[in-house]
Amino acid sequence: MNKIKTALRRLRFKLKHDFLTVENLILVFAIALCLVWTFQSIGAMSRNWALSEKLAEEKRNLELIRLEVETKELENEYYRTEEYQELLARKYSEKMLSGENMVVMPTNSEEAKKKHSQVYSIEMPKEERSNFEKWMAFLFPSF
């Protein structure tokens, strides 16, 4: 029992005089403070980055909306012109100006509709090369 008490006293003495000194406590506190400051700085930087990305996205959306509004304003100006109103009146009332001839075209037959509905596709020959050869060709075009 004496040996245990002596060992405990020695341990307490070493802790008190070797490890728990003022210098060591200040050092541990300084390290902890640096770690907390570092993590807070990283968190602030990541928040700032996320906010700057959000701001850039909002600016892009704003510019897109401005362009759409400008386009609609130009369309409205075009719809107010006499040229458009004349074209629209001709379309719906099927009238023409003096000196113009109106040509009525027959509707397309089924054969004419099918003639240009075919889709042509060109098949490219597949190259049978290994992945390594493809990478070499990509990195070194002369390979």
Solvent accessible surface area in square Angstrom, and as a share of the most:
residue,aa,sasa,rsa
1,M,168,0.75
2,N,120,0.62
3,K,173,0.73
4,I,106,0.54
5,K,100,0.42
6,T,57,0.33
7,A,58,0.45
8,L,108,0.54
9,R,152,0.56
10,R,166,0.61
11,L,100,0.50
12,R,160,0.58
13,F,126,0.53
14,K,112,0.48
15,L,76,0.38
16,K,134,0.57
17,H,97,0.43
18,D,80,0.41
19,F,124,0.52
20,L,103,0.51
21,T,36,0.21
22,V,103,0.59
23,E,127,0.57
24,N,53,0.27
25,L,96,0.48
26,I,108,0.55
27,L,105,0.52
28,V,97,0.56
29,F,138,0.57
30,A,42,0.32
31,I,92,0.47
32,A,46,0.36
33,L,106,0.53
34,C,78,0.47
35,L,98,0.49
36,V,87,0.50
37,W,177,0.62
38,T,57,0.33
39,F,139,0.58
40,Q,118,0.52
41,S,34,0.22
42,I,92,0.47
43,G,23,0.23
44,A,35,0.27
45,M,124,0.55
46,S,63,0.40
47,R,145,0.53
48,N,95,0.49
49,W,167,0.59
50,A,53,0.41
51,L,112,0.56
52,S,57,0.37
53,E,81,0.36
54,K,128,0.54
55,L,102,0.51
56,A,38,0.30
57,E,85,0.38
58,E,90,0.41
59,K,124,0.52
60,R,141,0.51
61,N,61,0.31
62,L,87,0.43
63,E,86,0.39
64,L,100,0.50
65,I,97,0.49
66,R,141,0.51
67,L,94,0.47
68,E,90,0.40
69,V,77,0.45
70,E,94,0.42
71,T,68,0.40
72,K,119,0.51
73,E,95,0.43
74,L,106,0.53
75,E,65,0.29
76,N,70,0.36
77,E,96,0.43
78,Y,97,0.37
79,Y,101,0.38
80,R,164,0.60
81,T,57,0.33
82,E,146,0.66
83,E,113,0.51
84,Y,54,0.21
85,Q,96,0.43
86,E,76,0.34
87,L,93,0.46
88,L,66,0.33
89,A,58,0.45
90,R,65,0.24
91,K,141,0.60
92,Y,158,0.60
93,S,57,0.37
94,E,129,0.58
95,K,137,0.58
96,M,102,0.46
97,L,97,0.48
98,S,118,0.76
99,G,84,0.81
100,E,68,0.31
101,N,139,0.71
102,M,99,0.44
103,V,112,0.64
104,V,128,0.74
105,M,148,0.66
106,P,114,0.71
107,T,132,0.77
108,N,101,0.52
109,S,68,0.44
110,E,113,0.51
111,E,142,0.64
112,A,43,0.33
113,K,112,0.48
114,K,132,0.56
115,K,136,0.58
116,H,152,0.68
117,S,75,0.48
118,Q,113,0.50
119,V,138,0.79
120,Y,180,0.68
121,S,97,0.63
122,I,156,0.79
123,E,157,0.70
124,M,153,0.68
125,P,116,0.73
126,K,180,0.76
127,E,117,0.52
128,E,159,0.71
129,R,102,0.37
130,S,59,0.38
131,N,104,0.53
132,F,136,0.57
133,E,70,0.32
134,K,98,0.41
135,W,136,0.48
136,M,44,0.20
137,A,24,0.18
138,F,148,0.62
139,L,101,0.50
140,F,112,0.47
141,P,120,0.75
142,S,116,0.75
143,F,131,0.55
